[in-house]
């Protein structure tokens, strides 16, 4: 009986960690423009740095705006939120990047790990930078 209980509990943990993505790519960006990023002090600074690195590596000019800036300060603006969790090590468990064009919503990419702590999906431990790069690639459709 204990073997079956252990098997059932193990299967629950193995199946409970799904990684979900939602992507709505940016439309209407014709050239590599200057892009502003609104700073988010609630998210680790490395998230913003990864976004800036990605943008610069793709020949965008980047300007970081103070927190609570208006979305229409720049033609193109990005906002971001990242949350980390702990399960043997710290990992990026939730992330969101939203794009605005002249203050209007223009696209987003979100990422969420279902099941969270104590689940067996090793993909949750992928580096935050590689996950953010993937999100930016999808949001900008590898432009």
Buried (B, 14 or more C-beta within 10 A) or exposed (E): EEEEEEEEEEEEEEEBBEBEEEBBBBEEBEEEEEBBBBBBEEBBEBBBEBBBBBBEEBEBEBEEBEEEBEBEBBBBBBBBBBBBBEBEEEBBBBBBBBBBBEEEEBBBBBBBBEBBEEBBBEEBEEEBBEBBBBBBBBBBEEB
